[in-house]
């Protein structure tokens, strides 16, 4: 799995129906009407997310590696 920057990761979430609820500092909080979960994506410029965090967010949101392209 290749590391992806926070802003590119957030765009992938938005394509899958997640919407930005609020911004708390550098963390963008996303939610989906049909989901209870809230996801916090750190956006630090173009700095890539750590792979463990990336995997966890993808699993919770139901995204695959193909969704990141």
C-alpha positions in Angstrom: 0.0 0.0 0.0 1.5 3.4 -1.0 1.2 6.2 1.5 -1.3 9.0 0.5 -1.4 12.6 1.7 -4.2 13.7 3.9 -5.9 16.0 1.4 -5.9 13.3 -1.3 -7.3 10.9 1.2 -10.0 13.3 2.1 -11.0 13.7 -1.5 -11.3 9.9 -1.8 -13.7 10.0 1.2 -15.8 12.7 -0.4 -16.1 10.7 -3.6 -17.6 7.8 -1.5 -20.3 9.9 0.1 -18.6 11.1 3.3 -19.1 14.8 4.0 -17.0 17.3 6.0 -18.7 18.0 9.3 -16.2 20.3 10.9 -12.5 21.2 11.1 -10.7 21.1 14.4 -7.2 22.5 13.9 -5.5 20.4 11.2 -8.0 17.5 11.6 -10.9 17.3 9.3 -13.9 15.4 10.8 -16.0 13.4 8.3 -19.3 11.7 8.7 -21.9 9.9 6.6 -25.6 10.0 7.2 -26.0 6.2 7.1 -23.0 5.6 9.4 -22.5 6.2 13.2 -18.7 6.5 12.8 -17.0 9.8 12.6 -13.5 9.8 11.0 -10.8 12.3 11.7 -8.3 12.8 8.9 -5.1 14.8 9.8 -4.2 17.2 7.0 -0.7 18.4 7.3 0.1 19.8 3.9 1.2 17.1 1.5 2.7 15.0 4.3 1.6 11.3 3.9 -0.5 9.5 6.5 1.2 6.7 8.4 0.2 3.3 7.0 -1.5 2.1 10.2 -3.8 5.1 10.4 -4.5 4.9 6.7 -5.4 1.2 7.0 -7.7 1.9 10.0 -9.5 4.7 8.3 -10.0 2.7 5.1 -11.4 -0.2 7.0 -13.8 1.9 9.0 -15.0 3.7 5.8 -15.1 0.6 3.7 -12.6 1.9 1.1 -10.2 -0.2 -0.9 -6.8 0.7 -2.4 -8.5 1.1 -5.8 -10.6 3.9 -4.3 -7.5 6.0 -3.6 -6.6 6.5 -7.3 
